[in-house]
C-alpha cells in the first residue's frame, strides 16, 4: 500500500459520501481520485481499471456541467431523481455489454492484465453507472453494487488492500445511496 493508493481511496470515499447527498462537488473530488488511481492501476497492470479512471476523469467534467444545467432548469439546487426513459436504458445497456466484450478481448489478447474478465466487467458496468449517475437515474446504484462486489474480488486478489476496503465501503454505500435517493423529488426527463 502506498501514498498514491491511500490518497486515491480517501478521495474516493469522500466522493461517494457527496454522491449519496447529491452534492455537485462530488465531481471535483471524483476527478482527483481518478488521477491518483490512473497511476496506481497502470503500475498494477490493471489496464481496463486505469482506462476506466480516464473515463471517470472525463465524466467528472461531464457530470459537473450536466448537474449544473439540471439545477438551473429545475430552479434550485435540491436533490432530485430523473425518471429513466426505457429507450436510454436499453441502448446504454447494449452498448455497455458490447463494450465489455471488446475490452475483454483486448485485455485477454494484447495485455498482461492478470484478471481480464473481472477488469472488463468492472469497466463496462462502471461506465454505464457513471453515465446513469450523471443523468441522475436512481438505478445507477444497483449497477454500482454489482461492479463494487466484482472489484472487491479483483483488488483483493491483486493485494491492493486500501482499494479493497474502499470498494467494500462503496458496496455498502451503494445500498445506502439507493435507499436515500428514493426520498428525492422525481422529475421527468
C-alpha positions as a Markdown table, in Angstrom:
| # | Residue | x | y | z |
|---|---|---|---|---|
| 1 | Unk | 0.0 | 0.0 | 0.0 |
| 2 | Unk | 1.5 | 3.3 | -1.0 |
| 3 | Unk | 0.6 | 7.0 | -0.6 |
| 4 | Unk | -1.0 | 7.1 | -4.1 |
| 5 | Unk | -3.4 | 4.4 | -3.2 |
| 6 | Unk | -4.2 | 6.0 | 0.2 |
| 7 | Unk | -5.0 | 9.4 | -1.3 |
| 8 | Unk | -7.0 | 7.9 | -4.2 |
| 9 | Unk | -9.0 | 5.8 | -1.7 |
| 10 | Unk | -9.6 | 8.7 | 0.6 |
| 11 | Unk | -10.8 | 10.9 | -2.2 |
| 12 | Unk | -13.0 | 8.0 | -3.5 |
| 13 | Unk | -14.6 | 7.7 | -0.1 |
| 14 | Unk | -15.3 | 11.4 | 0.1 |
| 15 | Unk | -16.8 | 11.2 | -3.5 |
| 16 | Unk | -19.3 | 8.5 | -2.5 |
| 17 | Unk | -20.5 | 10.5 | 0.5 |
| 18 | Unk | -21.0 | 13.5 | -1.7 |
| 19 | Unk | -22.8 | 11.3 | -4.3 |
| 20 | Unk | -25.2 | 10.0 | -1.7 |
| 21 | Unk | -26.1 | 13.6 | -0.7 |
| 22 | Unk | -26.2 | 14.7 | -4.3 |
| 23 | Unk | -23.6 | 17.4 | -3.8 |
| 24 | Unk | -22.1 | 18.7 | -7.1 |
| 25 | Unk | -18.7 | 18.9 | -5.6 |
| 26 | Unk | -18.6 | 15.1 | -5.9 |
| 27 | Unk | -17.5 | 15.6 | -9.5 |
| 28 | Unk | -14.3 | 17.5 | -8.5 |
| 29 | Unk | -13.4 | 15.0 | -5.8 |
| 30 | Unk | -14.1 | 12.2 | -8.2 |
| 31 | Unk | -11.7 | 13.7 | -10.7 |
| 32 | Unk | -8.9 | 14.0 | -8.0 |
| 33 | Unk | -9.5 | 10.3 | -7.1 |
| 34 | Unk | -9.3 | 9.3 | -10.8 |
| 35 | Unk | -5.9 | 11.0 | -11.2 |
| 36 | Unk | -4.4 | 9.0 | -8.4 |
| 37 | Unk | -5.9 | 5.7 | -9.5 |
| 38 | Unk | -4.8 | 6.1 | -13.1 |
| 39 | Unk | -1.2 | 5.9 | -11.8 |
| 40 | Unk | -1.9 | 3.1 | -9.3 |
| 41 | Unk | -3.7 | 0.8 | -11.8 |
| 42 | Unk | -1.1 | 1.3 | -14.6 |
| 43 | Unk | 1.5 | 0.2 | -12.1 |
| 44 | Unk | -0.6 | -2.9 | -11.2 |
| 45 | Unk | -1.1 | -3.7 | -14.9 |
| 46 | Unk | -4.9 | -3.4 | -14.5 |
| 47 | Unk | -5.3 | -1.6 | -17.8 |
| 48 | Unk | -9.1 | -1.5 | -18.0 |
| 49 | Unk | -9.2 | -0.2 | -14.5 |
| 50 | Unk | -6.7 | 2.5 | -15.5 |
| 51 | Unk | -8.6 | 3.4 | -18.6 |
| 52 | Unk | -11.8 | 3.5 | -16.5 |
| 53 | Unk | -10.2 | 6.1 | -14.4 |
| 54 | Unk | -9.5 | 8.2 | -17.5 |
| 55 | Unk | -13.2 | 7.9 | -18.3 |
| 56 | Unk | -14.1 | 9.0 | -14.7 |
| 57 | Unk | -11.8 | 12.0 | -15.2 |
| 58 | Unk | -13.8 | 12.9 | -18.3 |
| 59 | Unk | -17.1 | 12.1 | -16.6 |
| 60 | Unk | -16.2 | 14.5 | -13.8 |
| 61 | Unk | -16.3 | 17.3 | -16.2 |
| 62 | Unk | -19.5 | 16.0 | -17.9 |
| 63 | Unk | -21.3 | 15.4 | -14.6 |
| 64 | Unk | -20.4 | 18.8 | -13.3 |
| 65 | Unk | -21.9 | 20.5 | -16.3 |
| 66 | Unk | -25.0 | 18.3 | -16.6 |
| 67 | Unk | -25.8 | 18.7 | -12.9 |
| 68 | Unk | -25.3 | 22.5 | -13.2 |
| 69 | Unk | -27.7 | 22.5 | -16.2 |
| 70 | Unk | -30.3 | 20.3 | -14.3 |
| 71 | Unk | -30.2 | 22.6 | -11.3 |
| 72 | Unk | -30.8 | 25.7 | -13.4 |
| 73 | Unk | -33.7 | 24.1 | -15.3 |
| 74 | Unk | -35.4 | 23.0 | -12.0 |
| 75 | Unk | -34.8 | 26.4 | -10.5 |
| 76 | Unk | -33.0 | 25.1 | -7.4 |
| 77 | Unk | -30.1 | 23.0 | -6.1 |
| 78 | Unk | -32.3 | 20.5 | -4.3 |
| 79 | Unk | -31.7 | 16.8 | -4.8 |
| 80 | Unk | -33.7 | 15.1 | -7.4 |
| 81 | Unk | -34.0 | 11.8 | -9.4 |
| 82 | Unk | -34.7 | 11.8 | -13.1 |
| 83 | Unk | -37.0 | 9.1 | -14.5 |
| 84 | Unk | -35.1 | 6.8 | -16.8 |
| 85 | Unk | -36.5 | 6.6 | -20.4 |
| 86 | Unk | -36.7 | 2.9 | -21.4 |
| 87 | Unk | -35.1 | 3.6 | -24.7 |
| 88 | Unk | -32.0 | 5.0 | -23.0 |
| 89 | Unk | -31.8 | 2.1 | -20.6 |
| 90 | Unk | -31.9 | -0.4 | -23.5 |
| 91 | Unk | -29.4 | 1.4 | -25.7 |
| 92 | Unk | -26.9 | 2.2 | -22.9 |
| 93 | Unk | -27.1 | -1.3 | -21.6 |
| 94 | Unk | -26.5 | -2.9 | -25.0 |
| 95 | Unk | -23.5 | -0.5 | -25.5 |
| 96 | Unk | -22.1 | -1.5 | -22.1 |
| 97 | Unk | -22.4 | -5.2 | -23.0 |
| 98 | Unk | -20.7 | -4.6 | -26.3 |
| 99 | Unk | -18.0 | -2.6 | -24.5 |
| 100 | Unk | -17.4 | -5.5 | -22.1 |
| 101 | Unk | -16.8 | -7.9 | -25.0 |
| 102 | Unk | -14.4 | -5.5 | -26.7 |
| 103 | Unk | -12.4 | -4.7 | -23.6 |
| 104 | Unk | -12.3 | -8.3 | -22.5 |
| 105 | Unk | -10.9 | -9.4 | -25.9 |
| 106 | Unk | -8.3 | -6.6 | -25.9 |
| 107 | Unk | -7.2 | -7.4 | -22.4 |
| 108 | Unk | -7.1 | -11.1 | -22.9 |
| 109 | Unk | -5.3 | -10.9 | -26.3 |
| 110 | Unk | -3.0 | -7.9 | -26.1 |
| 111 | Unk | -2.2 | -7.2 | -22.4 |
| 112 | Unk | -0.7 | -8.7 | -19.3 |
| 113 | Unk | -3.8 | -7.9 | -17.3 |
| 114 | Unk | -4.0 | -10.6 | -14.6 |
| 115 | Unk | -7.8 | -10.6 | -14.5 |
| 116 | Unk | -9.2 | -9.6 | -17.8 |
| 117 | Unk | -12.8 | -10.8 | -17.3 |
| 118 | Unk | -13.1 | -9.0 | -13.9 |
| 119 | Unk | -11.4 | -5.9 | -15.2 |
| 120 | Unk | -13.5 | -5.7 | -18.3 |
| 121 | Unk | -16.7 | -6.3 | -16.3 |
| 122 | Unk | -16.0 | -3.6 | -13.8 |
| 123 | Unk | -15.1 | -1.2 | -16.6 |
| 124 | Unk | -18.3 | -1.8 | -18.6 |
| 125 | Unk | -20.6 | -1.7 | -15.6 |
| 126 | Unk | -18.9 | 1.3 | -14.1 |
| 127 | Unk | -19.0 | 3.3 | -17.3 |
| 128 | Unk | -22.8 | 2.6 | -17.5 |
| 129 | Unk | -23.3 | 3.5 | -13.9 |
| 130 | Unk | -21.4 | 6.7 | -14.3 |
| 131 | Unk | -23.4 | 7.7 | -17.3 |
| 132 | Unk | -26.6 | 7.0 | -15.4 |
| 133 | Unk | -25.5 | 9.0 | -12.3 |
| 134 | Unk | -24.5 | 11.9 | -14.4 |
| 135 | Unk | -28.2 | 11.9 | -15.6 |
| 136 | Unk | -29.4 | 11.3 | -12.0 |
| 137 | Unk | -31.0 | 7.9 | -12.8 |
| 138 | Unk | -31.6 | 6.2 | -9.4 |
| 139 | Unk | -30.8 | 2.7 | -10.8 |
| 140 | Unk | -27.1 | 3.5 | -11.2 |
| 141 | Unk | -26.8 | 2.4 | -7.5 |
| 142 | Unk | -27.8 | -1.2 | -8.5 |
| 143 | Unk | -25.0 | -1.2 | -11.1 |
| 144 | Unk | -22.5 | 0.1 | -8.6 |
| 145 | Unk | -23.4 | -2.8 | -6.2 |
| 146 | Unk | -22.6 | -5.3 | -8.9 |
| 147 | Unk | -19.4 | -3.6 | -10.0 |
| 148 | Unk | -18.2 | -3.0 | -6.5 |
| 149 | Unk | -18.6 | -6.6 | -5.5 |
| 150 | Unk | -16.5 | -7.7 | -8.5 |
| 151 | Unk | -14.0 | -5.0 | -7.7 |
| 152 | Unk | -13.6 | -6.3 | -4.2 |
| 153 | Unk | -12.7 | -9.7 | -5.5 |
| 154 | Unk | -10.3 | -8.4 | -8.1 |
| 155 | Unk | -8.4 | -5.9 | -5.9 |
| 156 | Unk | -8.1 | -8.3 | -3.0 |
| 157 | Unk | -6.5 | -10.8 | -5.5 |
| 158 | Unk | -4.1 | -8.1 | -6.6 |
| 159 | Unk | -3.2 | -7.3 | -2.9 |
| 160 | Unk | -4.5 | -3.7 | -3.2 |
| 161 | Unk | -5.8 | -3.7 | 0.3 |
| 162 | Unk | -6.8 | 0.0 | 0.8 |
| 163 | Unk | -8.6 | -0.2 | -2.6 |
| 164 | Unk | -10.3 | -3.4 | -1.5 |
| 165 | Unk | -11.6 | -1.7 | 1.7 |
| 166 | Unk | -12.7 | 1.3 | -0.4 |
| 167 | Unk | -14.8 | -1.0 | -2.7 |
| 168 | Unk | -16.3 | -2.8 | 0.3 |
| 169 | Unk | -17.3 | 0.6 | 1.6 |
| 170 | Unk | -18.6 | 1.5 | -1.9 |
| 171 | Unk | -20.8 | -1.6 | -1.9 |
| 172 | Unk | -22.4 | -0.7 | 1.4 |
| 173 | Unk | -22.7 | 3.0 | 0.3 |
| 174 | Unk | -24.4 | 1.9 | -2.9 |
| 175 | Unk | -27.2 | 0.2 | -0.9 |
| 176 | Unk | -27.5 | 3.3 | 1.3 |
| 177 | Unk | -27.4 | 5.6 | -1.7 |
| 178 | Unk | -30.2 | 3.7 | -3.4 |
| 179 | Unk | -32.4 | 3.9 | -0.3 |
| 180 | Unk | -31.5 | 7.5 | 0.3 |
| 181 | Unk | -32.2 | 8.6 | -3.4 |
| 182 | Unk | -35.7 | 7.1 | -3.2 |
| 183 | Unk | -36.6 | 10.0 | -1.0 |
| 184 | Unk | -35.7 | 12.7 | -3.6 |
| 185 | Unk | -38.1 | 14.5 | -5.8 |
| 186 | Unk | -38.7 | 12.7 | -9.1 |
| 187 | Unk | -38.6 | 14.7 | -12.3 |
| 188 | Unk | -39.4 | 13.7 | -15.9 |
| 189 | Unk | -36.6 | 13.5 | -18.4 |
